[in-house]
Amino acid sequence: MTWLWLCVFTPALGGLALALVRSLRWAGWINLGVSTLSFSAALALAVQVAADGGFTRGGFVVDAFNVYLVVLTSFVALTTGIFSRPYMAHLCHEGRLTRRRMRLYHAMYQGFMFTMLLALTTDNLGILWIAVEGATLSTVLLVSLYRTPGAVEAAWKYFILCGVGIAMALFGTLLVYFAAQRVIPDPEAGLSWTHLHALAHQLQPGVMGVAFVFLLVGYGTKVGLVPLHNWLPDAHSEGPTPVSAVLSGLLLNVALYAVVRLKMLTDASLAGAGGAQLTGHLMMGFGLASFLVAGLFLHRQRDIKRLFSYSSIEHMGLMTFAFGIGGPLATFGALLHMLVHSLTKSAIFVTVGHAAHIAGTQSLARIRGLIHTQPGVGWGLLLGVAAIAGFPPFGLFTSEFLLLSATMDTWPWLAPTLLMGLAVAFAGLFRQIHPVVYGHAPEGQRAVTANMIPVGLHLLLVLVLGLYIPALLTQWLDQATRLIAGTGVL
């Protein structure tokens, strides 16, 4: 329990401290130190869960499903912090940010990490909703950090659309509480996921079915599912690059985690009424639509950050589709895809941030010849795109192969559609990135000192996971699969 408290609440205390730190130099190092401590505690927590199993205590629940997401979240927070310290300091020296806004950035960065870790570990569905709303509020301030008209508009759109979505999730949560009152006499336990999961088969199916529709639409807005995705490209393109990295690599996972947790309750409730396929069909529909629409939109982008934001929508749609299929193979593949996508996409946004600095713009038409002018950034971006496109031997090839195999096994008539979507997305990415990497470099591109440590580390991990999945990670994913799908893979 000590490791859990350290992991979750260290960012909260760090955010409060960073709000008071005036020294720009010290703030970056403190931010990095807080992230290091939180990640170290997450690793210790994972070792404890691997040795002794999960636990439910003090309003928190830790199991195989969320512990690997906790480690992933704190790890990406740490590596993004490594990139963020010199990157944000450079923006401040250029005059794009004031020292006051830098204090806001560091405080909200750790506040954002706190809300995500709280959402992943809380046992209470009400606190889960509050934590996701807290993540929304903190990222609104981060997206609008530059205070340009475009940044303020993107933050406002993000706030309004996600505010509407989170309101629908609140109504769905209230419906779950209403259904729980018939089987859980203690009103304080009515939103406890542990109690609800144990008695899910007794929950009223009609109420739970309606609740899941609202919850899927509500939290699906945060996932970026089509047609609820319009906030995501603007937020990515207008916010600072480290914010784009954690938004795409972490926040979308947390929202999808909430949907899957609530799907488990609804499936158990609907099983006795013969409607257990409702949740799966809804998730498959939203997921496949998001996957296909985002793949097509990749061909029309002119901003490099917007390009990869649509790539995030595409991959979140693929994961949602896989969780909708259910079954051990699809669930295992979706869990693995969450991991490798987060590592790859956050690495890509680091290279994109450097590329935008080199060219002085985010316009794809003006970013050219990176391999010739900045080989580290150029090769990092090229390898990142190869990984996110599903090239072997990167880990996304493995996870996408598992998802395709599960589709052919359960919904074979959808397999050609899935293959077509993967081909369209592949073509869209490389059509846009080829001139960025190999084209003729225009005059006036700036030389920058690129911090490629996070990129190299992330892509190395994704490469290793494509060749070999460690036994401990396999154990986590298999146990999570048993929890979600009711059976294991290995």
N, C-alpha and C positions, 0 to 999 in steps of 0.2 A: 504493500500500500504506500510505503514511503516513496518508492520509485515513481509510482503513479502521480502522487502529489507533486513531486519535484518536476516531472515532465510537463504536467499540465499548468501548474501555477507559477513556475519560473518565468515564462513569457509574460504573465500578467504583472508580476512584480517588476520585471525588467522594463515593461512598457511604462509603468508609473515612474520608474527611475529615469528613463530616457526622456520623459517629458520635462524633466527638470535640469537635464545636463545641457549646459550652454556651449561647451567646447565641441566643435565639429570633429576634431581629431579623436577625442575620447569617445564620443557618441558612437562612431563607427566600430571601434574596438569593443565597447560595452555591448553593442548589438550582437556582434559576433560571439562574444563570450557567453551571453545569455543563450544564444542558439546552440552553442557547444554543450552547455550544461544540460539543456533540455534534451538534446539528442543522446547524450551519455546516459541520462536517466531512462530514456526510451529503450535503449539497448539493454540496460539492466532489467527493465520490466519485461522485455521480450524473452530474455534468458530465464527469468522467473516463471513466466507462463509456459515456456517449453519444458521446464523441469517439473513444475507443480500443477500445471493446468490453469485455466482461467478462474476468475473469482468475481463475485458480486458483493460489494461492501461499500458502506458510506455513501450510497447514491450513485456509485459508479459500477460499470460492468466492463470486464476485460476478458476477451476470448480470442480465439484464433482469427476471427474475422477482422476485428478492429485493431489488434495489436500490431499486425504488419502494416496497417495504414498509419498507425501512430508513429512507427519507426520511419516509414517513408516520408510522412509529413515533416517530422523534425529533421530528417536528413536533408531534404530539399531546402528547408528553411536555413539550414547551416550552410550548404553550398551556395545558395543564392545570397546569403549574407557575406560570404567570401567575395563574390562578384560585386555585391552592392557597395561595400565600403569604399573602394577607390572610384567606382563608377559614379556614385551619387556625390562624392566629394568633388569630382571633376565638374559635374553639372553646377554645383554651387560656385566653384571658382569661375565658371563661364558666365555666371550671373543669371542662369535660368531658374535658380532656386535661392531664396534667402535663407539665412541661418534659422529663422523662426520656422520656416516650412520644413527645413531639415529635421528640426526637433519633432515636428508633427509626423514626418515620415517615419523616423525611427520608433516613436511611441506607437503609431498605428500599425507598423510592421509586426511588432511583438504582440499588440492587441489582437491583430488578425490571427496570429499563430495560436494565441490562447483560445480564441473562440472556436477555431477548427479542432484543436485537441480536446476541448470540452465537448463539442458536438460528437466526436468519435467515441468518447468514453463514458458519457453520462448514461445512466439507466432510466432516466425520466424523459418521456417524449415531449413534455412541455419545455424542459430545459434544452432539449435538442433543438426545438423550434427557436427558443430565445438565442441560443448560440449561433444558429445559422443567420438569424436576423442581425446579431452583433457582428458577424463576419461581413454582412452586407453594408452595415453602417461604416465600419472601419475601412472597407475597400472603396466606398464612395469618396471618402476623404483622400485616399491614396490616388484614385483615378484623377481627381480634380487638382492634384498637387501643383501642376504648372500654372493653373489659373488662366489659361488661354480660353478664348471663346469655345474652341473645339473641345477642350478638356472639361469645361463646365457643362457643356451640352451633353457630352458622353456620360458624365457623372449623374446628371439629372435624369437622363434616359434610363441609366442603370438603376437608379433609386426608384423611379416610378414603376418600371416593368417588374423589377424584382420585389418591390413593395406589394404590388398587386398579387404576384405569385405567392409571396410568403403569407399574405392574408388568406389565400385559398388553402394553403397548407395549415394555417391555424384552424380554419373551419373543419378541415379533415381531422385534425388532432382532437377537436372537440367532439366530433362524431365517434371517434375511437373511445374517448372517455365515456360518452353516453352508452355505447355498447358494453363497456366494461362494468358499468354500475349494476348490471343484471347478474354478474357472476363474481364480482370482487366486492365484498361488503365494505371493506376499508376504503374510504374515499381518497386517502393519501396514497394508496397503491394503485389507483385507477389508471395512472399513466406510466407505471413502472413496466419497462419492457420485459423484465424477467417474469413478473407475475402474469402479464398479458400473454407471453409466449407459452407459459405453462398451461394456461387455460384457453388458448386461442380457439380450440375446437368447440368451445361453448359460447363464443361470441356470436351475436346475431348476424347471420350472413348478409342480409339485405343492407343493414347499416354499415357493415365493414366494406361491402362492395362500393357503396356510394362514397364512403370515407376515402377509399383508395384512389378513386377518380380525382377527388380534390387534392389529395396528397401528391399524386403523380404530376398533376398539372402545376401544383404549387412548387414542389421541390424540383420538378422538371424544368421550371424557369431558370433555376440556378444551375442545373446541369447544362443548359443551353440547347434543349431539344426544340426542333422545329415544330410549330411556328413561334416558339417563345424565345427565340435566340437573338433577337435584334440588338439587345444591349451588349452582347459579348464582343463583336468585332469593334465597336466604338470604344469600349472600355480598354481593350487591348491596344488599340492604335494610339490612344491619347494619353494613357497612363505611362509612368516611368517603366523602363524595361524590367527591373526586378519585380515590379507589381504584376506585369504580364506573365512572368515566369511562375510566380506562385498562384496566380489566378488560374492559369491553364493547367499547371501541374498538380495543384492541391485542392482548390476550392470546388472544382467540378467533381472530384472524387468524393468529397465529403457529402455533397448533395446527392450523388448517386448512392452512396452508402445509406443515407436516410431512406431513400426509396426502396432499396433492397430489404432493409430491416422491416419496413412496414409491409412489403410484399409477403414476407414470411408469415406475419400475423394474419393477413387477409387470406392467403392460400389455405392455411390451417382452418380458418373459419368457414371458407366456402367449400372445403373438401366434402363435408357431409351433405351439402345442399346441391352437389353436382355442378358447381360453377367454378371449380378450382382453376380453370383455364382463363378466366376473365383477366386476371392481372398479367399473365404471360402474354395474352393477345394484345392488350393495351401497350405493354412495353415493347413488344415486337413491332407494332405499328408505328409508334412514335420513334423508336430507334431506327427502323429502316428508312423512314421518311427523312430523318435528320442526316443519316449516313449518305443517302443519295443526293439530297438537295445541297448539302455542304460540298460534296464532291464536284457537283456542277459549278458551284460558285467559286471554286478554286481557280477556274479558268478566267474569271472576270475581274480579279483583284488587281489593283494598281499600287497598293500600299503593302509593304512587306510584312508588317505586323498583322494587318487584316487577313493576309493570305494564311498565316499560320493560326489565326483565331478560327478561321473556317476549317482548318485541318483539325483543330481541337473539337469542334462541333461534330465533324465526321467521325472521329474516334469515340467520342462519348456516345454517339448514336449506335456505333457498332457494339459497345459494351452493353448499352441498354437492351439492344436486340438480343444479345447473348444471354443476359440474365432473364429476359422474357422467355427464351426457349427453355430455360431450366435444364434439369438433368445434370449429372456429374461432369460430363465432358465440357459442355458449354459454360458451366459455372466456373470450373477450374480455369478454362481459357480466358474468361472475362476477368477473373481475379488477377491472373498473370498479366493480362493486357493493361489493367489499371496501373500496375507497377511499372512496366516498361514504358508505357506511354508517358507517365509523369516524369520519369528520368529523361526520356528523349526530348520531350517538348520543352522542359525547363532549360535543357542544354541548348536547344535551338534558339530560344529567346535570348540567351546570353550572347550567342554569335550574332543574332539580329541586332541587338543593341550596339555591339561593336561596329557592325556593318553600317548602321545608320549614322554613327559618329564619323566613320571614315568618309562617307559620302556627304554628310551634312544634311541628309534628308532620308525620309522613309519611303520615297517613291521608288518603285521597282525599276522604272525606266532610267533612273540616274545612279543606281548602284550597279556597278559593272566591274568585271575583272578582278575579283577579290583574291583569287589565287595568285595573281601577278603582283598586286600591291601589298596585300597582307596575307601571306600563305597560311598562317595559323588560323585566321578567321575563315578564309576561303575553304580550306580543307575541313575545318570544324563544321561549317554550314553544309558542305556537300555530304559528309558522312552522316550528319544529323538527318538530312532529308532522305538519304538512302535508308537509314534506320526507320524513320517514321513512315516511309512508303512500303515497308515490309520486306526489304531485301534480306535474303539469307547472308550470313548466319546471325543477324541481329535478332534480339528477343521478340520483336514484334512479328517477325516471320513465324516463329513458333506459336505465339498466341493466336495469330490470324489463321494459321493452319488448323489449330484445334477448333476454332470457332467455325471454320468452313466444314470441317469433318462433322461437327455436331449438327450443323445445318443439313448436310447431306444425309445424315442418319435419321433426323426427325422431320425435317421439312425439305425434302429433296427438290421440290419444284421452286424453292426460293434460292437454291444454290447458284443458278445462272445470274440472278439479279445481284447477288452478293459479289460474284466474280466481276460482273460488269461495273459495279460501284467501285471496287478496288482498282480496276483498270482505269476508270475515269479519274479517280483521285490521283493515281500514279502519274497519269499524263498531265494533269493540271499542275502538280507540284514541279515536275521536271521541265515542263514547258516554261514555267516562270523562273525557275532557279538556274537553269543552264546559262543564260546570258549574265546573270548576276555573278556567277562563279567564273565562267570562262570568257565572257565578253571582253571587248576592248575598254580598258579603264579610261574614263574621261579625265581631262586636266583638272587639277585643283583638289583631288582627293587627299585628305589629311592622313598622315601616319599617326596611329595611336598605339599606346602601350596596352595590348590586349591581355586581359586576365582570363586565360583559357583553362585554368585548373578545374573549375566545375565542369566544363565541357568534356575535357579528357576523362575525368573520373566517371561522369554519367555514361558516356558512350562506351567506356570500357566495361562498366557493369552491364549495360544492355547487350554488348557483344558476348560477355561471359554467360549471361542468362539465355542467350540463343544457343550456346554450345553445351551448357551444363547447368542444371538447377541444383543448388546445394541441398543436402538432405534436410537441414533445418527449415529452409524455405518451403520445400516440398511438403514437409509435415504441417507447417502453418496453413498452406493453401489447401491441403487435403482435409484438414480439420475444419477449415472454413467452408469447404464444399459440403462436408457432411452436415454442418449446421444449416446452410442455406438450402441445399437440394435434398437433404435427407439421406444421402449416401455418399460414399467416398469414391475417389478415382483410383488410388493406389492401395 
